[in-house]
Amino acid sequence: MKLLSDLLRHVTYIELYQFEDRIVTSLVNDSRKVTEQSVFIAIKGTQVDGHDFIDSVYHAGCRIIILEKLPEKLHQNLCYILVTRSTYAQSALAAAFYDFPALDLKIVGITGTNGKTTTATLLYQLFRNLGYSVGLLSTIVNKINELDIPSTHTTPDSIILHSLLAQMKAEGVTYVFMEVSSHALVQDRVAHLPFCVGIFTNITQDHLDYHGSFASYIQAKKLLFDHLNSDALALINADDSHHKVMVQNTKAQIKRFALKSSADYTAQILEADAYATTIRINHEKLITMQLLGEFNVYNALSVYAVGEYFGISMPKLLSEISNLRAIEGRFDKIYNINKTQLVIVDYAHTPDALAQILKEALRIKDPNGNLYLVFGCGGNRDKGKRPLMGQIAVEYSYRVIITSDNPRDEDPLAIIQEIKQGITDNLKAKVLTVIDRREAISTGVALLEDHDILVIAGKGHEKYQEINGIKSIFDDKATAMEFLKAKTPNL
C-alpha cells in the first residue's frame, strides 16, 4: 500500500490531469484485474492496446491511469498521468511500489540467442550448492531457493519482476540469476535493475518477427550492456563475431571468455564422450564435467568467470562445476534398456542451436549408427529461420521427420512447407512429413536400431503444445520414453 504522490516521485511524467492523491494497493496492466485502488498502466502491445480499455477500467472503479495518449473526452474523478513511454513508467512505479528490492540483491543478467537458460540455471545450481540463498528467473521456472514458481515468460513484466525480487529479498536471497530476453530489454521490463554482471552468450537469427531486422535484434540485446554501471562487469563471449558491438558503449568493466580466441577466460576440450567432458581452463585448471557439448563448455566457462568474480575459492569452484547437472530439455538424454539406442530432447529452435545440437549428437554417435531428427518450427514467429533450419536438418541428419512444433494460429502444413523450402531436391528423399507430433516421435523411435540416435528438437522442457490458441498437455521427453518403453518393454 502506497500513496500515489510517493510513487510519482520516482516517475518522469509529462503532465498530471485531475490529480487527487490516493492510496494505491496494486499496479495493473490487465484491465480485467483492476480494483478501486489500482493504478492501471495503458500499454500499447503487439496484439492489444491498453488505451482501448480506459472506459472499462473507469467503470470498474479504477481512478488512476498512466497512459501515452489522452482520450478526446476525460472522465471526471479520474487521474490521468501522461508519460512518454508507459512501459518505462511501469518499471519505475514497480520498483518504487515494492521498495526497490533490487538494490539489496546481486543480480546477474544473461542475454543472447542461445544458452541463457542453461547459464542462469547452472549459476543457480553452483551458488545454491555452495550454501547461498539464491533466486532464479528463467524460461523453465522461477525459483526462490528451493521454492518453484511457474514461469510464463523468459523475463517477467516489470510488475511481476519486482514482486518476485521483493519476495526474494524477504527470504534472504543474496544472488539472483536471470535470463534477459531481447523483448524484455526493448519493453523496459528490466529498466530499473542495477545489474552487477551482464553476460553475453551469443547472437544468431531469432525473433525477427518482432524486431524486424537482425540489426535491430542486436541493438536490443546491446541495451543490457549500455545500461550497466561503471562498477558492474560485462562478461562477453569473444568467439561471437558481434561481441565488440555489444560492449562498445558500456561503462562496465569488460572481460571475455572464449574457446577459439584470446580472452580473459579460455578453455580447451581435452576429452569428451557421451557421459562427460574434460576441459582445461586458462591452460592450468582441469575439470571433468557431467555437461556435454562445446556449447556447454562456453556455459561452464562463463559460470567459472562469475564464480571467480564473486570470490568463490578456487577449490570449491572447480569442485562444484564438476558436479553441475544438465538442464531439463537441454541435450536431455534417454536410453533404451540396453543403452544401445539414444533419444536426445532439446529446446533448440534457432538455426544455430539446431546445428550445434546435431553436431554434438554426431560427435558422440557410434560410427555404425545413424542420426535421426524430429523437429518443426513455431507458428506466429520468425518465418525467415524456417528454411534455414530445414537446410541444417538435412545437412547433419540421416533422416528427418518434419512435424508440428507450436503452430499457434498458423496452418501446420504451411509451416512445414516453408521449412522444406530450404531443402534442395536431391536431399528431399531424406525427409518424412508427419504433422502430428506424437505420431512423428513414434515414427522416429520406431526407426531406431542399435547405435542410432534420435534428436527431438524445438520444445525441450515445454509440457504443452499450442494449436489454434489452445494449449494441450504434451511432453516430448515423456512421449519418447513411452515409445521407447513400448519398443523395449523392460525399460
Secondary structure by P-SEA (a helix, b strand, c coil): cccccccccccccccccbbbbbbbccccccccccccccbbbbbbccccccccaaaaaaaacccbbbbccccccccccbbbbbbccaaaaaaaaaaaaacccccccbbbbbbcccaaaaaaaaaaaaaaaaccccccccccccccccbbbbbccccccaaaaaaaaaaaaaacccbbbbbbcaaaaaacccccccccbbbbcccccccccccccaaaaaaaaacccccccccbbbbbccccccccccccccccbbbbbbccccccbbbbbccccccbbbbbcccccccccccccaaaaaaaaaaaaaaaaacccaaaaaaaaaacccccccccccccccccbbbbbcccccaaaaaaaaaaaaaaccccbbbbbbccccccccccaaaaaaaaaaacccbbbbbbcccccccaaaaaaaaaccccccccccbbbbccaaaaaaaaaaaccccbbbbbcccccccccccccccccccaaaaaaaaaaaacccc
